């Protein structure tokens, strides 16, 4: 793959370079100067900050052993506080939290810019955790062992310096780790492909290699699982592409490969089985297992049957269903799934060696349902339930099969009395039915005058479901705005086939789906091009970038967040090479022609009346990278097209590293949409 010689803005790819950062600061000053001068900016920011730091927010639980842990950010704990309490105390109105790790204090003591990236606790005693700390929000992390009994980092605990790495417990005194071990041990995507075992007290150069992939892989990653009966299994996943995997199990006699289809994923352990989800149909031993199904492999014979597994069907989705989350309990399996983009949950139990049965769990209808936390040994679990107009509520299942009870909920953050939610659909260019949700005032006038934001993602099998947003409700819906969420192809709303319909050179279907929803909104009189705006982040940023260049006449606002936009060079930017399975490669002539034809950066043309876009990204984004957004803005400036550009100096692949930073970014977006669509 060669660098196009005509790209005049390659200097903006030098992420932290002095020239590039001078440009960034000048652009930020210009954008913030204009949008912050809007009389709505100050009240919007006050409301967005108050909502972000609201003391009645739901403290999301994580069950570790018999305790509830929570990571909390507010005006006092800007970086965050990891804290814990008992289950009984957590269920009280005002839990008495005990601090575990104060990230603000740690960052101050170490003069570091720490951002919390989670903790993986040992599956035996659950008293030692591998804490991941990021510098400013990057995907690269520093890993340190933390002792929950003493609430400190032990003197001789495991510690691994900054890098894109993954660590999994092997025993209480050893870990498997995939990281950079020296020159040539990272893939072209920037991830590790060599796994070693490190024992407590050993230096990294004493580590023993247990698996090696190849430089052309996306990554190699070890993960350790535990079921409710105490079975522990480490699986090394070798990602050949973003969607194709090989699975290996370390044993006393070497590492054994499991003979499974490449397009599947290990979800959990439950009832003595390793549960996988198939992402493609699989014919094995004369039986065909459909794409999207869950299958189980017996743990007690996993190594001996590695070359000839004997799968058991755990659950098969219907034609309008797809798997959401899967988690093992002491006696079975908890499952969330979508049914026509509506949340459902079930408890799956195993009766006999080869039979699973599903019992639905009673939770509110027309909602998005997620597993908040599961404690596999005891079997207790928490679910969250939410919707566009439903504040998040927490439901407890104290033990498998028990009736679920609502135990906590957040207060309403905006007035929804006059608002309604509808699910509609429209035909795409090829006739495929595309559903979408629309949130609006009950007395909506179909005269084309309603300011409307259309949102979608359309990639990587990510499902877009209803969710409660206080800032969107307060700053947009309360003021008469309309919000639309489209379930276009490329997502996972209807299983693997819905995703694969838009892969690589078939991707125009995704963009046609999005445009078809927009045209349906206009045709119905909900809005008009003058009042219609679109938004999307990451792959969704590519989506709206394509829409801006393919159909500039349809939109008056385009909010492009942490985007991919240069699809000719995306493989050479940040972790771009890892997404060839989704987008295709410039090394393939057919895929190269298609990528060039849709690449927003390359499709900008002189003399076209483009809408005034808001393009924003983050300097610390080491996944997509800020290079795309920078070069797109520079090209617009070259063409004399007005735009807004904003780059968060911290924050990783998102809107900021803490609540205050995210509130600023949200405020800029909402002021922008109001100016472009409502004024």
C-alpha positions in Angstrom: 0.0 0.0 0.0 1.5 3.3 -1.1 1.0 6.8 0.2 -1.0 9.0 -2.2 1.4 11.6 -3.4 -1.3 14.3 -3.7 -2.2 14.5 0.0 -1.1 17.9 1.2 -2.1 17.4 4.8 0.0 14.5 5.8 1.7 16.8 8.4 -1.6 16.8 10.4 -1.0 13.0 10.9 1.9 13.9 13.3 -0.5 13.6 16.2 1.6 15.5 18.8 3.8 17.4 16.4 4.3 21.1 17.1 2.9 22.3 13.8 -0.1 20.0 14.0 -0.9 21.0 17.6 -0.5 24.7 16.8 -3.2 24.2 14.1 -5.4 22.3 16.6 -5.2 25.1 19.2 -6.0 27.7 16.6 -9.0 25.8 15.4 -10.3 25.1 18.9 -10.0 28.8 19.7 -12.0 29.8 16.7 -14.7 27.2 17.3 -15.1 27.7 21.0 -14.9 31.4 20.6 -17.9 31.5 18.2 -20.0 28.8 19.9 -19.3 29.9 23.5 -20.3 33.5 22.5 -23.8 32.2 21.7 -26.1 33.3 24.6 -27.3 29.7 25.0 -23.9 28.3 25.6 -23.6 29.3 29.3 -27.1 27.9 30.4 -26.6 24.8 28.2 -23.2 24.1 29.9 -24.6 24.6 33.3 -27.4 22.2 32.6 -25.2 19.6 30.9 -22.7 19.8 33.8 -25.4 19.5 36.4 -26.9 16.5 34.7 -23.5 14.8 34.2 -22.6 15.3 37.9 -26.1 14.7 39.3 -25.9 13.1 42.7 -28.9 10.9 42.1 -27.3 9.1 39.1 -27.5 5.4 39.3 -24.3 3.9 40.9 -23.8 1.0 38.5 -23.0 -2.1 40.6 -20.2 -4.7 40.0 -20.5 -7.8 42.1 -17.1 -9.0 43.3 -17.5 -11.9 45.7 -20.2 -10.9 48.2 -19.6 -7.1 47.8 -20.8 -4.4 45.4 -18.1 -2.2 43.8 -18.7 1.0 41.9 -16.6 3.5 40.0 -17.9 7.0 40.6 -17.2 10.4 39.2 -18.6 13.7 40.4 -17.6 17.3 41.0 -15.4 16.2 43.9 -14.0 13.1 42.3 -13.3 14.3 38.8 -11.0 11.4 37.8 -13.1 9.0 39.9 -13.4 6.9 43.1 -13.5 3.1 43.2 -15.6 2.2 46.2 -17.4 -0.7 47.7 -20.2 -1.7 50.1 -22.3 -4.7 51.0 -25.2 -5.9 48.9 -27.7 -5.1 51.6 -26.3 -1.6 52.1 -26.2 -1.0 48.4 -29.9 -1.6 48.2 -30.5 1.1 50.8 -31.4 4.7 49.6 -28.1 6.1 50.8 -25.4 3.4 50.8 -22.4 3.9 53.1 -19.6 3.5 50.6 -16.0 2.7 51.6 -13.3 4.1 49.4 -11.1 1.5 47.6 -8.9 3.6 45.3 -9.1 7.4 44.8 -7.9 8.0 41.3 -7.6 11.8 41.8 -5.3 11.3 44.8 -3.3 8.7 42.9 -2.8 10.9 39.9 -1.7 13.8 42.2 0.7 11.7 44.1 2.3 10.3 40.9 2.0 13.5 38.8 0.1 11.4 36.3 -2.9 11.9 34.1 -4.7 8.6 35.1 -8.0 7.6 33.5 -9.8 4.5 34.9 -10.0 1.6 32.4 -11.3 -1.1 34.7 -10.1 -4.0 36.8 -10.0 -7.8 36.3 -10.1 -9.7 39.6 -8.8 -13.2 40.2 -11.4 -15.9 39.6 -10.6 -17.9 42.8 -10.6 -15.7 45.9 -11.5 -12.4 44.1 -9.2 -10.5 46.4 -6.5 -9.5 43.9 -7.3 -7.4 40.8 -5.4 -6.3 37.8 -6.2 -2.6 37.5 -5.9 -0.8 34.2 -4.9 2.9 34.1 -4.7 4.9 31.0 -2.7 8.1 30.3 -5.4 10.7 29.4 -7.8 8.1 28.0 -5.7 6.2 25.5 -6.4 2.5 24.8 -2.8 1.8 25.9 -2.8 1.1 29.6 -0.5 0.5 32.6 -1.5 -2.7 34.5 -1.0 -3.0 38.3 -2.1 -5.6 40.7 -4.3 -4.3 43.5 -5.1 -6.0 46.8 -8.8 -5.6 47.9 -8.0 -6.7 51.5 -5.6 -3.8 52.1 -6.8 -1.4 49.4 -3.3 -0.9 48.1 -0.9 -1.9 45.4 1.2 -4.6 47.0 5.0 -4.2 47.0 5.6 -7.3 45.0 2.4 -7.3 42.9 2.3 -7.7 39.1 3.0 -4.5 37.2 3.3 -3.9 33.5 4.2 -0.6 31.9 2.2 1.3 29.3 1.1 -0.5 26.2 -1.8 -2.0 24.3 -1.9 -5.2 26.2 -4.2 -7.8 27.8 -3.5 -9.7 31.0 -5.4 -12.8 32.3 -5.0 -14.7 35.5 -3.4 -18.2 35.1 -3.1 -19.0 38.8 -3.2 -16.9 41.9 0.5 -16.4 41.4 0.9 -16.2 37.6 -0.7 -14.4 34.7 -0.8 -14.8 30.9 0.0 -11.5 29.2 0.0 -10.4 25.6 2.0 -7.2 25.1 5.0 -5.8 23.1 8.0 -8.0 24.1 10.5 -6.1 21.8 10.9 -5.0 18.2 8.6 -6.9 15.8 6.2 -8.3 18.4 3.2 -6.0 17.5 0.8 -6.6 14.6 0.4 -4.1 11.8 -2.7 -2.9 13.8 -0.5 -2.1 16.7 -1.6 -4.9 19.0 0.4 -7.8 20.5 0.5 -11.3 19.1 2.8 -13.1 21.5 1.5 -14.4 24.9 3.8 -15.3 27.7 3.3 -16.6 31.2 4.7 -14.5 34.0 5.1 -15.9 37.6 5.0 -13.7 40.7 8.5 -12.4 41.4 9.8 -12.9 37.9 11.0 -10.2 35.6 9.4 -10.0 32.1 12.6 -11.4 30.5 12.0 -14.6 32.5 8.5 -15.0 31.1 7.8 -18.3 29.2 6.1 -18.0 25.8 2.9 -20.0 25.6 1.5 -18.8 22.2 2.6 -16.9 19.2 0.4 -15.6 16.4 1.6 -13.7 13.4 2.4 -10.0 12.5 -0.5 -10.1 10.0 -3.1 -10.9 12.8 -5.2 -8.2 14.4 -4.2 -9.3 17.9 -3.8 -12.2 20.3 -5.6 -12.0 23.6 -5.8 -14.3 26.7 -9.0 -14.2 28.8 -9.8 -16.3 31.9 -13.4 -17.3 32.7 -15.0 -18.9 35.7 -18.4 -20.5 36.1 -20.6 -20.8 39.2 -19.3 -24.3 40.0 -15.7 -23.0 40.2 -14.5 -24.2 36.9 -11.8 -21.9 35.5 -10.8 -21.8 31.8 -8.3 -19.6 30.0 -8.8 -19.2 26.3 -6.3 -17.5 24.0 -8.1 -15.8 21.1 -6.1 -15.3 17.9 -7.9 -12.6 15.9 -7.1 -13.2 12.2 -9.3 -10.3 11.3 -11.8 -8.2 13.3 -14.4 -11.0 12.9 -12.4 -14.2 12.2 -10.8 -16.0 15.2 -9.0 -19.1 16.3 -9.3 -20.3 19.9 -6.6 -22.0 21.9 -6.6 -23.5 25.4 -3.3 -23.7 27.4 -3.0 -27.2 29.0 -0.3 -29.0 30.9 0.7 -30.7 27.7 0.8 -27.6 25.5 -1.6 -25.2 23.8 -4.6 -26.9 22.1 -6.6 -25.4 19.3 -10.3 -25.8 19.3 -11.8 -26.8 15.9 -14.5 -24.2 15.7 -15.6 -21.9 12.9 -13.6 -18.7 12.6 -16.6 -16.4 12.9 -17.7 -17.1 16.5 -17.0 -15.7 20.0 -16.6 -17.2 23.5 -19.2 -15.6 25.7 -19.0 -17.3 29.1 -18.8 -20.5 31.1 -22.1 -21.9 32.5 -23.3 -25.3 33.9 -20.0 -27.1 33.0 -20.0 -25.8 29.4 -18.1 -23.1 27.4 -20.8 -21.1 25.6 -19.9 -19.7 22.2 -22.0 -17.6 19.8 -21.8 -18.4 16.1 -21.5 -15.5 13.7 -21.9 -17.8 10.7 -23.7 -21.0 10.1 -21.7 -24.1 10.9 -22.1 -27.7 9.7 -20.4 -30.2 11.9 -21.0 -33.9 12.4 -23.9 -33.8 10.0 -25.8 -31.0 11.8 -26.0 -27.4 10.7 -26.0 -24.8 13.5 -27.4 -21.4 12.4 -25.6 -18.1 12.5 -26.5 -16.2 15.7 -27.0 -19.4 17.8 -25.4 -20.1 21.1 -23.7 -23.5 21.4 -22.1 -25.2 24.4 -19.0 -27.4 24.6 -18.4 -29.6 27.7 -15.6 -28.3 29.8 -14.6 -31.8 31.1 -13.8 -33.0 27.6 -12.8 -29.7 25.9 -9.1 -30.5 25.5 -9.7 -34.1 24.4 -12.4 -33.1 21.9 -10.6 -30.1 20.6 -10.2 -31.5 17.1 -13.7 -32.9 17.0 -16.0 -30.9 19.3 -19.5 -32.2 20.2 -21.6 -29.0 20.5 -24.9 -28.6 22.2 -27.5 -26.1 21.1 -28.0 -23.6 24.0 -30.3 -21.1 22.4 -31.4 -20.2 18.8 -32.7 -16.7 17.9 -35.7 -16.2 15.7 -35.5 -14.2 12.4 -36.0 -10.8 14.1 -33.9 -11.6 17.2 -30.3 -11.3 18.1 -28.1 -12.1 21.1 -27.2 -9.2 23.4 -25.3 -10.3 26.5 -24.6 -13.7 28.0 -23.4 -14.5 31.6 -23.1 -17.7 33.6 -24.6 -18.2 37.0 -24.4 -21.1 39.5 -27.1 -23.1 37.8 -27.4 -21.8 34.3 -27.2 -18.8 32.0 -28.6 -15.3 31.9 -29.3 -14.0 28.4 -30.4 -10.6 27.1 -31.6 -10.4 23.5 -33.3 -8.1 21.0 -36.7 -9.0 19.5 -37.4 -6.4 16.8 -35.0 -4.1 18.6 -36.9 -4.4 21.9 -35.1 -5.7 24.9 -35.8 -9.2 26.3 -34.2 -11.4 29.0 -34.3 -15.0 29.8 -32.8 -17.6 32.2 -31.5 -20.7 30.5 -31.1 -23.9 32.4 -29.4 -27.1 31.5 -31.4 -30.4 32.0 -29.3 -33.4 31.1 -26.1 -33.3 29.1 -27.6 -32.2 25.8 -30.6 -30.1 26.6 -31.1 -26.4 27.5 -34.4 -24.7 28.1 -35.3 -21.0 28.3 -37.6 -19.2 30.7 -38.4 -15.6 30.0 -37.7 -13.0 32.7 -40.4 -10.5 33.5 -39.0 -7.0 32.8 -40.7 -3.9 31.4 -41.6 -4.0 27.7 -40.5 -1.6 25.0 -37.2 -1.0 26.8 -33.5 -1.6 26.4 -32.3 -4.3 28.8 -28.7 -4.9 29.9 -26.9 -7.1 32.4 -25.4 -4.7 34.9 -23.5 -7.4 36.9 -23.7 -11.1 37.7 -22.0 -13.0 40.5 -21.6 -16.5 39.1 -21.0 -18.4 42.3 -24.1 -17.2 44.1 -26.1 -16.5 41.0 -27.3 -13.1 41.9 -27.6 -10.5 39.2 -28.6 -7.0 38.4 -30.2 -5.7 35.2 -30.7 -2.2 33.9 -33.9 -1.1 32.1 -34.2 2.1 30.2 -35.7 3.8 27.2 -35.8 7.2 25.4 -38.3 8.5 28.0 -37.5 6.0 30.8 -34.8 7.0 33.3 -32.5 4.1 34.0 -33.8 1.6 36.6 -32.0 -1.3 38.3 -33.6 -4.7 38.8 -32.3 -7.4 41.1 -32.5 -11.1 40.7 -31.3 -12.4 44.1 -30.8 -15.9 42.9 -31.4 -17.9 39.6 -35.1 -18.2 38.9 -36.2 -15.6 41.4 -38.7 -12.9 40.5 -36.9 -9.7 39.5 -37.6 -6.6 41.6 -36.9 -2.9 40.8 -34.4 -1.8 43.5 -33.2 1.6 42.3 -34.0 4.2 39.7 -32.8 7.6 38.6 -35.2 10.6 38.8 -36.3 12.1 35.5 -33.8 14.6 34.1 -36.2 16.3 31.7 -39.9 16.8 31.2 -41.3 14.0 29.1 -45.0 14.5 29.7 -45.6 15.8 26.2 -43.3 13.4 24.4 -43.9 10.1 22.7 -41.8 7.4 21.1 -42.8 5.6 17.9 -41.1 2.8 16.0 -41.5 3.2 12.2 -39.9 1.7 9.1 -39.2 2.5 5.5 -38.0 0.7 2.5 -34.4 1.2 1.5 -33.2 1.5 -2.1 -33.2 -2.3 -2.6 -36.5 -2.8 -0.8 -35.2 -3.9 2.5 -37.3 -2.8 5.5 -35.4 -0.4 7.7 -36.8 0.3 11.2 -36.2 3.4 13.1 -37.3 5.1 16.4 -38.6 8.6 16.5 -39.0 10.7 19.7 -41.1 13.8 19.4 -43.8 16.0 20.9 -47.3 14.4 20.9 -48.6 17.4 19.0 -46.0 17.3 16.3 -47.1 19.2 13.2 -46.2 17.5 10.0 -45.3 20.7 8.1 -41.6 20.0 7.7 -40.6 22.7 10.2 -39.3 20.5 13.1 -35.6 20.6 14.0 -34.6 16.9 13.7 -31.4 15.0 14.6 -31.0 11.7 12.8 -28.5 9.2 14.4 -27.2 5.8 13.4 -24.1 3.6 13.5 -24.2 0.9 10.8 -21.2 -1.2 11.4 -19.3 -3.9 13.4 -22.5 -5.7 14.3 -23.2 -3.0 16.9 -26.9 -2.7 17.8 -28.5 0.7 18.4 -31.2 0.6 21.1 -33.3 3.1 23.0 -31.4 4.8 25.8 -32.1 7.7 28.2 -30.1 10.8 27.8 -30.7 13.7 30.2 -28.8 16.2 28.1 -30.6 15.3 24.9 -33.9 15.5 26.6 -33.2 18.7 28.4 -31.4 20.6 25.7 -33.2 19.3 22.6 -36.5 17.4 23.2 -37.8 19.8 25.8 -37.2 22.6 23.3 -39.3 21.0 20.6 -36.5 19.1 18.8 -37.1 15.6 17.3 -34.6 12.8 17.7 -34.5 9.7 15.4 -32.4 6.6 15.8 -32.2 4.3 12.7 -31.4 0.6 12.8 -29.6 0.4 9.5 -27.7 -2.6 8.1 -24.2 -3.1 9.3 -25.4 -3.3 12.9 -26.4 -6.4 14.9 -30.1 -5.7 15.5 -31.2 -8.7 13.5 -28.2 -11.0 13.8 -25.0 -11.6 11.8 -26.7 -11.5 8.4 -27.9 -7.9 9.1 -24.2 -7.0 9.7 -22.7 -8.9 6.8 -25.1 -7.4 4.3 -23.0 -4.2 4.5 -19.5 -5.5 4.6 -16.7 -4.1 2.5 -17.8 -3.3 -1.1 -21.5 -3.8 -0.1 -21.3 -0.9 2.2 -23.3 1.5 0.0 -26.3 -0.4 1.3 -25.7 1.0 4.7 -25.5 4.6 3.4 -28.6 4.0 1.3 -30.5 2.8 4.4 -29.6 6.0 6.3 -30.6 8.2 3.4 -33.9 6.3 3.0 -34.8 7.0 6.6 -34.0 10.7 6.1 -36.1 10.8 2.9 -39.0 9.1 4.8 -38.9 11.8 7.5 -39.0 14.5 4.8 -41.8 12.7 2.9 -43.9 12.4 6.1 -43.5 16.1 6.8 -41.6 15.5 10.1 -38.8 17.7 8.9 -37.1 19.2 5.8 -33.5 19.5 4.6 -33.3 23.0 6.2 -34.3 21.5 9.6 -32.6 18.1 9.4 -29.2 17.4 11.0 -27.3 14.1 11.4 -24.8 12.8 13.9 -22.5 9.9 14.3 -19.3 8.9 16.0 -16.4 6.6 15.1 -17.7 4.4 12.3 -20.9 6.5 12.7 -18.6 9.5 11.9 -17.7 7.8 8.7 -21.4 7.3 8.0 -22.3 11.0 8.4 -19.1 12.0 6.5 -20.3 9.9 3.6 -23.8 11.4 3.8 -22.3 15.0 3.8 -20.4 14.3 0.6 -22.9 12.1 -1.2 -26.1 14.1 -0.4 -25.1 17.6 0.9 -28.5 18.9 -0.1 -30.3 16.7 2.5 -28.7 18.2 5.6 -28.3 21.5 7.3 -26.1 20.2 10.2 -23.6 17.4 10.2 -22.0 16.4 13.6 -19.0 14.3 12.8 -17.5 12.8 16.0 -14.1 10.9 16.4 -14.5 9.8 12.8 -12.9 7.8 10.1 -12.8 10.0 7.0 -9.7 9.1 5.0 -10.5 5.6 3.8 -7.6 5.6 1.4 -5.1 5.8 4.3 -7.1 4.4 7.2 -5.1 1.2 7.4 -2.0 3.3 8.1 -3.6 5.4 10.8 -3.8 4.3 14.5 -5.5 0.9 14.7 -7.0 1.1 11.3 -5.4 -2.1 9.9 -7.5 -4.1 12.4 -10.7 -3.1 10.5 -9.9 -4.6 7.1 -12.6 -7.3 7.8 -15.2 -4.5 8.0 -14.1 -2.1 5.3 -11.8 -3.9 3.0 -8.2 -3.1 2.0 -6.5 -0.8 -0.4 -4.3 -3.8 -1.4 -7.4 -5.3 -3.0 -8.1 -3.5 -6.4 -11.9 -3.9 -6.1 -12.0 -2.8 -2.5 -9.6 0.0 -3.2 -11.9 1.4 -5.9 -14.8 1.3 -3.6 -13.0 2.8 -0.6 -11.8 5.7 -2.7 -15.3 6.2 -4.1 -16.8 6.7 -0.6 -13.9 8.2 1.2 -15.3 11.6 2.5 -11.8 13.2 2.6 -11.3 12.4 -1.1 -14.9 13.1 -2.2 -14.9 16.7 -1.1 -15.2 18.8 -4.3 -14.9 22.5 -5.1 -18.1 24.4 -6.0 -20.5 22.2 -3.8 -22.7 23.8 -1.2 -21.8 21.7 1.8 -23.6 22.2 5.1 -21.6 23.8 7.9 -20.3 20.8 9.8 -19.1 20.3 13.4 -16.1 18.0 13.3 -14.6 16.9 16.6 -12.1 14.4 17.9 -9.6 13.8 20.6 -5.8 14.0 20.6 -5.5 11.0 22.8 -7.6 8.8 20.5 -5.1 6.0 19.7 -7.8 3.8 18.2 -9.3 5.8 15.2 -6.9 8.7 15.7 -7.5 12.5 15.2 -5.8 12.5 11.8 -9.0 11.9 9.9 -10.9 14.8 11.4 -8.0 17.2 11.1 -7.4 16.5 7.4 -11.1 16.7 6.6 -11.3 20.1 8.2 -8.2 21.3 6.5 -9.6 20.2 3.1 -12.8 22.1 3.8 -10.8 25.2 4.6 -8.9 24.8 1.3 -12.2 24.7 -0.6 -13.5 27.8 1.3 -16.2 25.8 3.1 -17.1 27.1 6.6 -17.1 24.6 9.4 -16.4 24.1 13.1 -13.5 22.0 14.4 -12.9 21.0 18.0 -10.3 18.6 19.4 -10.4 17.5 23.0 -6.7 17.4 24.1 -7.5 14.5 26.5 -10.1 11.8 26.5 -9.2 8.8 24.3 -11.8 7.5 21.8 -14.7 9.6 23.2 -15.9 13.0 24.3 -13.5 13.6 27.2 -11.7 11.9 30.1 -14.1 13.1 32.8 -17.6 14.4 33.3 -16.7 18.1 33.0 -14.9 17.5 29.7 -17.8 15.5 28.3 -20.2 18.2 29.4 -18.3 20.8 27.4 -18.3 18.6 24.3 -22.0 17.9 24.6 -22.7 21.6 25.0 -20.8 22.5 21.9 -22.8 19.9 20.0 -26.2 21.1 21.3 -25.4 24.8 20.7 -24.3 23.9 17.2 -27.5 21.9 16.4 -29.7 24.7 17.8 -28.0 27.4 15.7 -28.1 25.3 12.5 -31.6 23.8 12.8 -33.8 25.8 15.2 -32.7 29.4 14.5 
